[in-house]
C-alpha cells in the first residue's frame, strides 16, 4: 500500500483523495478545515443563506466515509521538495514519499477563501454579508467575471427593489467568452434591473468613482494558494509548474492537481474531464511503479461556462458551443446544483 500526502482539502483535494483511496492508496490529507466548501453555491447563498446548512459545509468524515483517508488539521507553511518534508502551522513536520498539491486558488475572503482561513468564520461572513445585502438598498458589485455576474444577477432577482450596479472594468462582463455571449449577459442583467458600468472603478470604502453605496462587494482578484511552495517550482504568476502528466518538473514524486497548476483554466470542467484521468494514471506510474502511459493533460478546447443571471436562466457555453438560457436554468440557475450536492465529490 502506497502512502500519499495531499495538501489541500477543498474540491480538488477531496477528489484526489477519494480517487486515489479507491485505488488502494493510504491517504493523508492536510487541511486547516474540518470540511470542504462547495464554492459554486456562494452567489445563491448570499441571497438564500438558509441553504448553507447541509450543502455548503461538507464534513470530511462524511466525504471520506469508508475510505482509508486520515485528516491532519493544519496549514502547510513550507515545502522542501529535496528533503521531502512539509512544515505545518502546528510546528510539526511531515515526511513524504509521494505528494499531491491541490491547494487551489482564492478570490478573497468571501467568495473563495484561502486555505489559511477558518471554515466557521467563513460561514459567519457569508451569513453577515447576506444580511447586509438584505438590509441595504444601494449595492455595487465590482468585477465582470462569472462571480460578479452571478452575484449581481441573484441580488437583483431576489430583491427587485434594490439598486444594483455592476462594474465590469473597461469592457463587457464575461470577457473571456465570445462577444455575442458578453452582450447576452449585459442584456439579461439589464432586464433584471442591474446597471452595467463598463469602466475601471476607483474604490474607497463604500464609495466607487465618487458615488456612495450602502454596500460594495468585490468579486475579482484570483490568486493561487502557493505561499508555501518554493519559488523555483512556480511560474511568474505564482502557479505550480507541471508537465503534461501533472508531475512537477524535476520531481516525479510530486503531482499538481486542480486550479493551483499552471495548466488549469480554473474550472470544474478541467478537473472532471481532463486532470482526473491524468492524475490517476500518473499516480500508477510514479507512485506505484507501474508501466503505464498517463494521458497528457491539456485544457479542453473552447470555453465552458454556465453563468446564471438570477433563477430564470443565464449565459451558457460548452467547449465553445452556445447553450440556451433555459438549459442554464435547468443545470445551475434553478438551485445552483444543490440537488446534486450528494454527488458533488463523485462526478466521474
Beta strands, then each sheet from edge to edge (+ up, - down):
strand 1: 3-7
strand 2: 26-31
strand 3: 35-37
strand 4: 57-59
strand 5: 69-73
strand 6: 76-80
strand 7: 85-88
strand 8: 93-95
strand 9: 99-101
strand 10: 105-106
strand 11: 138-142
strand 12: 163-167
strand 13: 195-197
strand 14: 203-204
strand 15: 207-208
strand 16: 211-212
strand 17: 215-218
strand 18: 223-224
strand 19: 247-248
strand 20: 251-256
strand 21: 305-308
strand 22: 314-318
strand 23: 321-323
sheet 1: 5+ 2+ 1+ 9+ 20+ 19-
sheet 2: 3+ 4-
sheet 3: 6+ 7- 8+
sheet 4: 10+ 18-
sheet 5: 13+ 12+ 11+ 17+
sheet 6: 14+ 15- 16+
sheet 7: 21+ 22- 23+
end
